Amino acid sequence: MIFTEIDKLKSRLDSLRPLPANTVRTLHEQQVLEWTYHSNAIEGNTLTLKETKVVLEGITIGGKSLREHFEVLTSSPP
């Protein structure tokens, strides 16, 4: 049953190809954000998803350690 739904979603995605450049860029940025947030959270980083996004944009978060900021900046994929 779940495979049928996955196949439908894959077919829908394929029908939209090629994706516009802006869409690809947005999807990549979202993937980097989520990858960075979740991998750091596993390691005990207390930054929220929104705080992680802000740090990736180059802004520091008050009340959070430099270690947590550096973890975000050094663990995000290229």
DSSP file (Angstrom, degrees, kcal/mol; ACC not computed):
  #  RESIDUE AA STRUCTURE BP1 BP2  ACC     N-H-->O    O-->H-N    N-H-->O    O-->H-N    TCO  KAPPA ALPHA  PHI   PSI    X-CA   Y-CA   Z-CA
    1    1 A M     >        0   0    0      0, 0.0     4,-1.5     0, 0.0     3,-0.2   0.000 360.0 360.0 360.0 -48.6    0.0    0.0    0.0
    2    2 A I  H  >  +     0   0    0      1,-0.2     4,-2.3     2,-0.2     5,-0.2   0.848 360.0  56.9 -66.3 -32.5    2.7    2.5    0.9
    3    3 A F  H  > S+     0   0    0      1,-0.2     4,-2.6     2,-0.2    -1,-0.2   0.860 102.6  54.9 -66.4 -34.2    4.7    1.6   -2.2
    4    4 A T  H  > S+     0   0    0      2,-0.2     4,-2.0     1,-0.2    -1,-0.2   0.917 109.1  47.1 -62.9 -43.4    1.7    2.5   -4.3
    5    5 A E  H  X S+     0   0    0     -4,-1.5     4,-2.4     2,-0.2    -2,-0.2   0.901 111.4  51.0 -65.2 -41.8    1.6    5.9   -2.8
    6    6 A I  H  X S+     0   0    0     -4,-2.3     4,-2.6     1,-0.2    -2,-0.2   0.919 109.2  51.3 -61.6 -43.4    5.3    6.3   -3.2
    7    7 A D  H  X S+     0   0    0     -4,-2.6     4,-2.3     2,-0.2    -1,-0.2   0.891 109.7  50.1 -61.0 -40.1    5.0    5.3   -6.9
    8    8 A K  H  X S+     0   0    0     -4,-2.0     4,-2.2     2,-0.2    -2,-0.2   0.923 112.0  47.0 -64.0 -44.5    2.2    7.9   -7.4
    9    9 A L  H  X S+     0   0    0     -4,-2.4     4,-2.5     1,-0.2    -2,-0.2   0.895 111.8  50.9 -65.0 -39.5    4.3   10.7   -5.8
   10   10 A K  H  X S+     0   0    0     -4,-2.6     4,-2.7     2,-0.2    -1,-0.2   0.911 109.8  50.2 -64.2 -42.1    7.4    9.7   -7.9
   11   11 A S  H  X S+     0   0    0     -4,-2.3     4,-1.8     2,-0.2    -2,-0.2   0.900 110.5  50.1 -62.6 -40.9    5.3    9.8  -11.1
   12   12 A R  H  X S+     0   0    0     -4,-2.2     4,-0.7     2,-0.2    -2,-0.2   0.928 111.6  47.9 -63.5 -44.5    4.0   13.2  -10.1
   13   13 A L  H >< S+     0   0    0     -4,-2.5     3,-1.2     1,-0.2     4,-0.4   0.925 110.2  52.2 -60.9 -45.2    7.5   14.5   -9.5
   14   14 A D  H >< S+     0   0    0     -4,-2.7     3,-1.1     1,-0.3    -1,-0.2   0.843 103.1  58.8 -61.0 -33.8    8.7   13.1  -12.8
   15   15 A S  H 3< S+     0   0    0     -4,-1.8    -1,-0.3     1,-0.2    -2,-0.2   0.704 103.2  54.0 -69.6 -17.7    5.9   14.9  -14.6
   16   16 A L  T << S+     0   0    0     -3,-1.2    -1,-0.2    -4,-0.7    -2,-0.2   0.498  91.2 154.0 -92.8  -5.1    7.2   18.2  -13.3
   17   17 A R    <   +     0   0    0     -3,-1.1     2,-0.1    -4,-0.4    -3,-0.0  -0.443  46.4  47.2 -76.3 149.0   10.7   17.7  -14.6
   18   18 A P  S    S-     0   0    0      0, 0.0     3,-0.1     0, 0.0    -1,-0.1   0.525  87.9-146.2 -74.7 143.0   12.9   19.5  -15.4
   19   19 A L        -     0   0    0      1,-0.1    -2,-0.1    -2,-0.1     5,-0.0  -0.458  25.5 -98.1 -72.8 146.2   12.3   21.5  -12.2
   20   20 A P     >  -     0   0    0      0, 0.0     4,-2.2     0, 0.0     3,-0.4  -0.307  31.6-115.8 -61.7 149.0   12.9   25.2  -12.4
   21   21 A A  H  > S+     0   0    0      1,-0.2     4,-2.5     2,-0.2     5,-0.2   0.869 115.7  54.3 -56.2 -39.9   16.3   26.4  -11.2
   22   22 A N  H  > S+     0   0    0      1,-0.2     4,-2.4     2,-0.2    -1,-0.2   0.892 108.1  49.6 -62.8 -38.6   14.7   28.4   -8.3
   23   23 A T  H  > S+     0   0    0     -3,-0.4     4,-2.7     2,-0.2    -2,-0.2   0.917 110.8  48.9 -66.4 -43.4   12.9   25.2   -7.1
   24   24 A V  H  X S+     0   0    0     -4,-2.2     4,-2.3     2,-0.2    -2,-0.2   0.917 112.4  48.9 -62.5 -43.2   16.1   23.2   -7.2
   25   25 A R  H  X S+     0   0    0     -4,-2.5     4,-2.6     2,-0.2    -2,-0.2   0.919 112.3  48.2 -62.7 -44.3   17.9   25.8   -5.3
   26   26 A T  H  X S+     0   0    0     -4,-2.4     4,-2.4     1,-0.2    -2,-0.2   0.918 111.5  49.5 -63.8 -43.9   15.2   26.1   -2.7
   27   27 A L  H  X S+     0   0    0     -4,-2.7     4,-2.3     2,-0.2    -1,-0.2   0.900 111.6  49.6 -61.2 -41.0   15.0   22.3   -2.3
   28   28 A H  H  X S+     0   0    0     -4,-2.3     4,-2.6     2,-0.2    -2,-0.2   0.930 110.7  49.0 -64.2 -46.1   18.8   22.1   -1.8
   29   29 A E  H  X S+     0   0    0     -4,-2.6     4,-2.4     1,-0.2    -2,-0.2   0.901 112.2  48.7 -61.2 -41.1   18.8   24.9    0.8
   30   30 A Q  H  X S+     0   0    0     -4,-2.4     4,-2.7     2,-0.2     5,-0.2   0.900 111.1  50.2 -65.5 -40.6   16.0   23.1    2.7
   31   31 A Q  H  X S+     0   0    0     -4,-2.3     4,-2.7     2,-0.2     5,-0.2   0.917 111.0  48.6 -64.5 -43.1   17.9   19.8    2.5
   32   32 A V  H  X S+     0   0    0     -4,-2.6     4,-2.7     2,-0.2     5,-0.2   0.930 112.5  49.4 -61.5 -45.5   21.1   21.4    3.8
   33   33 A L  H  X S+     0   0    0     -4,-2.4     4,-2.8    -5,-0.2    -2,-0.2   0.948 114.8  42.7 -59.2 -50.9   19.2   23.1    6.7
   34   34 A E  H  X S+     0   0    0     -4,-2.7     4,-2.6     2,-0.2     5,-0.3   0.897 114.2  50.9 -66.8 -39.7   17.4   19.9    7.8
   35   35 A W  H  X S+     0   0    0     -4,-2.7     4,-2.4    -5,-0.2     5,-0.3   0.948 114.0  45.0 -59.7 -48.6   20.6   17.8    7.4
   36   36 A T  H  X S+     0   0    0     -4,-2.7     4,-2.1    -5,-0.2     5,-0.2   0.935 114.7  47.8 -62.4 -48.5   22.6   20.2    9.5
   37   37 A Y  H  X S+     0   0    0     -4,-2.8     4,-2.6    -5,-0.2    -2,-0.2   0.953 115.9  42.5 -58.5 -52.9   19.9   20.6   12.2
   38   38 A H  H  X S+     0   0    0     -4,-2.6     4,-2.0     1,-0.2    -1,-0.2   0.891 113.6  50.3 -67.4 -40.0   19.2   16.9   12.6
   39   39 A S  H  X S+     0   0    0     -4,-2.4     4,-0.9    -5,-0.3    -1,-0.2   0.888 115.2  44.4 -66.5 -36.3   22.8   15.8   12.6
   40   40 A N  H  <>S+     0   0    0     -4,-2.1     5,-2.4    -5,-0.3     3,-0.3   0.878 109.7  55.3 -73.4 -37.2   23.7   18.5   15.2
   41   41 A A  H ><5S+     0   0    0     -4,-2.6     3,-1.6     1,-0.2    -2,-0.2   0.889 103.0  56.5 -62.0 -38.3   20.6   17.6   17.3
   42   42 A I  H 3<5S+     0   0    0     -4,-2.0    -1,-0.2     1,-0.3    -2,-0.2   0.857 106.5  51.0 -58.7 -34.7   21.7   14.0   17.5
   43   43 A E  T 3<5S-     0   0    0     -4,-0.9    -1,-0.3    -3,-0.3    -2,-0.2   0.435 129.4 -96.0 -85.5   0.3   25.0   15.3   18.9
   44   44 A G  T < 5 +     0   0    0     -3,-1.6    -3,-0.2     1,-0.3     2,-0.2   0.509  68.1 155.1 101.8   4.8   23.2   17.3   21.6
   45   45 A N      < -     0   0    0     -5,-2.4    -1,-0.3     1,-0.1    -2,-0.0  -0.476  31.5-155.3 -66.2 134.9   23.2   20.8   20.0
   46   46 A T        +     0   0    0     -2,-0.2    -1,-0.1     2,-0.0     2,-0.1   0.389  50.9 121.4 -97.8   3.4   20.2   22.8   21.4
   47   47 A L        -     0   0    0      1,-0.1     2,-0.1     4,-0.1    -2,-0.0  -0.421  60.2-128.9 -65.3 139.5   19.7   25.2   18.5
   48   48 A T     >  -     0   0    0     -2,-0.1     4,-2.6     1,-0.1     5,-0.2  -0.280  28.0-100.0 -77.9 173.2   16.2   25.0   17.0
   49   49 A L  H  > S+     0   0    0      2,-0.2     4,-2.0     1,-0.2     5,-0.1   0.922 126.1  47.5 -60.5 -44.5   15.5   24.5   13.3
   50   50 A K  H  > S+     0   0    0      2,-0.2     4,-2.0     1,-0.2    -1,-0.2   0.894 111.7  50.0 -65.1 -40.0   14.9   28.3   13.0
   51   51 A E  H  > S+     0   0    0      1,-0.2     4,-2.4     2,-0.2    -1,-0.2   0.892 108.5  53.1 -65.4 -38.7   18.0   29.1   15.0
   52   52 A T  H  X S+     0   0    0     -4,-2.6     4,-2.4     2,-0.2    -2,-0.2   0.909 107.7  51.6 -61.4 -41.9   20.0   26.8   12.8
   53   53 A K  H  X S+     0   0    0     -4,-2.0     4,-1.2     1,-0.2    -2,-0.2   0.917 109.9  49.0 -60.0 -44.4   18.7   28.6    9.7
   54   54 A V  H  <>S+     0   0    0     -4,-2.0     5,-2.0     1,-0.2     3,-0.3   0.905 110.4  50.5 -63.4 -42.4   19.7   32.0   11.1
   55   55 A V  H ><5S+     0   0    0     -4,-2.4     3,-1.9     1,-0.2    -1,-0.2   0.911 107.1  53.9 -63.1 -42.0   23.2   30.7   12.0
   56   56 A L  H 3<5S+     0   0    0     -4,-2.4    -1,-0.2     1,-0.3    -2,-0.2   0.785 104.3  56.8 -62.4 -25.8   23.6   29.4    8.5
   57   57 A E  T 3<5S-     0   0    0     -4,-1.2    -1,-0.3    -3,-0.3    -2,-0.2   0.483 127.5-101.0 -83.4  -3.5   22.8   32.9    7.3
   58   58 A G  T < 5S+     0   0    0     -3,-1.9     2,-0.4     1,-0.3    -3,-0.2   0.612  81.9 123.3  99.1  14.0   25.7   34.3    9.3
   59   59 A I      < -     0   0    0     -5,-2.0    -1,-0.3     0, 0.0     2,-0.2  -0.882  53.3-132.6-110.9 139.9   23.8   35.6   12.4
   60   60 A T        -     0   0    0     -2,-0.4     2,-0.5    -5,-0.0     6,-0.0  -0.571  13.9-130.8 -90.4 156.5   24.6   34.6   16.0
   61   61 A I    >   -     0   0    0     -2,-0.2     3,-1.5     4,-0.1     8,-0.1  -0.916  22.0-123.2-109.2 123.4   22.0   33.6   18.5
   62   62 A G  T 3  S+     0   0    0     -2,-0.5     3,-0.1     1,-0.2     0, 0.0  -0.357  94.3  23.0 -63.9 142.1   22.1   35.1   22.0
   63   63 A G  T 3  S+     0   0    0      1,-0.3     2,-0.4    -2,-0.1    -1,-0.2   0.440  99.4 108.1  83.4  -1.0   22.3   32.7   24.8
   64   64 A K  S <  S-     0   0    0     -3,-1.5    -1,-0.3     1,-0.0    -3,-0.1  -0.853  72.2-109.4-110.0 147.5   23.8   29.9   22.7
   65   65 A S     >  -     0   0    0     -2,-0.4     4,-1.6     1,-0.1     3,-0.2  -0.298  17.5-122.7 -74.2 155.8   27.4   28.8   23.0
   66   66 A L  H  > S+     0   0    0      1,-0.2     4,-3.1     2,-0.2     5,-0.2   0.844 112.8  63.5 -62.8 -32.7   30.0   29.4   20.3
   67   67 A R  H  > S+     0   0    0      1,-0.2     4,-2.3     2,-0.2    -1,-0.2   0.923 102.5  47.9 -57.5 -44.5   30.5   25.7   20.2
   68   68 A E  H  > S+     0   0    0      2,-0.2     4,-1.5     1,-0.2    -1,-0.2   0.888 112.3  49.4 -65.8 -38.2   26.9   25.2   19.0
   69   69 A H  H  X S+     0   0    0     -4,-1.6     4,-2.1     1,-0.2    -2,-0.2   0.939 111.9  47.8 -63.8 -46.6   27.3   27.9   16.4
   70   70 A F  H  X S+     0   0    0     -4,-3.1     4,-2.4     1,-0.2     5,-0.2   0.849 105.9  58.6 -65.4 -34.1   30.6   26.4   15.1
   71   71 A E  H  X S+     0   0    0     -4,-2.3     4,-1.5    -5,-0.2    -1,-0.2   0.912 107.8  47.3 -60.0 -41.4   29.0   22.9   15.0
   72   72 A V  H  X S+     0   0    0     -4,-1.5     4,-1.1     1,-0.2     3,-0.2   0.947 114.4  45.8 -63.4 -48.5   26.4   24.3   12.6
   73   73 A L  H  < S+     0   0    0     -4,-2.1    -2,-0.2     1,-0.2    -1,-0.2   0.803 118.3  41.3 -69.8 -29.6   28.9   26.1   10.4
   74   74 A T  H  < S+     0   0    0     -4,-2.4    -1,-0.2    -5,-0.2    -2,-0.2   0.641 114.4  49.7 -94.2 -14.0   31.3   23.1   10.2
   75   75 A S  H  < S+     0   0    0     -4,-1.5    -2,-0.2    -5,-0.2    -1,-0.1   0.574  81.1 105.9-101.3  -8.7   28.8   20.3    9.8
   76   76 A S  S  < S-     0   0    0     -4,-1.1   -43,-0.1    -5,-0.1   -44,-0.1  -0.526  74.3-118.3 -74.2 135.4   26.7   21.7    6.9
   77   77 A P              0   0    0      0, 0.0    -1,-0.1     0, 0.0   -41,-0.1  -0.284 360.0 360.0 -67.3 157.1   27.3   20.0    3.6
   78   78 A P              0   0    0      0, 0.0    -2,-0.1     0, 0.0   -46,-0.0   0.506 360.0 360.0 -64.4 360.0   28.7   22.1    0.8
